Amino acid sequence: MKKALLVIDVQNGMFQEGNVVYDGDRLLKNLKELIVQARSSETPIFYIQHNGAAGHPLEYGTKGWEIHPDITPNNQDVIIQKATPDSFFNTSLENELKKQRIEHLIITGIQSEACVDTTCRRAFSMEYKITLVSDTHSTWDSEDISAQQIINHHNGVLRWFAAVSPSKDITFNS
């Protein structure tokens, strides 16, 4: 079963001084390791890039919109533009996955309770096999609960739709 790594919304705007995504350094470290592993096994990598409206931290075409420099895409990587939390909705993601005969998605990124959750559920509905990397998605504290609690909650809830594994257990060879 051919796999692909999905990196959702890991853009500069998620790492603004004074408002960095929770445990951002660990997220980037884990992502870099997964990307190296994916590339060495020739596993396709799909970067999902959110296009925010004017004034949004991910405003299209701004520095905040750019993919974080620690995980810069290579020429062979696919970059998908989106405008909603669903990485499939009104994007070329499904066509690109079909073109490469991808059946298993390894999902990472930001924001656990929004784009990561929505993309996981949608991919499940589209009959992809999914692995959510439990320590390689993140968010911010909410008014009521901490970012870590949100991450833990989604790792639990999304088990209905995905295998949930830490980055150290991820392999890309079929």
C-alpha positions, 0 to 999 in steps of 0.5 A: 500500500503506497504511502504519502506524508501530509504536512498540513499548514506548517507555515511561518505564521504559526510561529509568530513571536509571542504566539508560537504553536504549542511545542513548536520546536519539537513539532519541527524536529519530529517533522524534519526527521519524518521528512528525511525518512520519507525522502530516503524511502522515496515516499511522496510528501504533500505540503498543504498550505493554507491561504488566509485572507487579508490580515490573517497570519497566513495571508496569501503571499506574505512571509507568514504564508510561506512554509516554515524554512526548517521543512522547506519543500524539495522540487519533487514535493507537491504543494497543495493550496487550500482555503478551508480546514479540509485539505481536500475541499476545492483543492487538487489533493485527491487528484494528486494522490490518485495520480501517484496511487497513494492509499495510505496517508501519514498526517501531521501538522497544525492545527490539531482541532481544525485542519488536522482533524477535518482532513483526517475525517475527510480522508477516512470518508474517502477510504484512505488508510490513515496514520495520525502522528500523535506527537507531530500535530499541534495547536494553541491553548484555548480559553478552557483547556491547554494545547496539550489537552487538545492534542491528547483529546484529538489523539483519542478521538481520531482513533476512530478514523486513523491509526495513532502512532508517535513519530518514532514508530512511523515507517514509510516502507510498505 
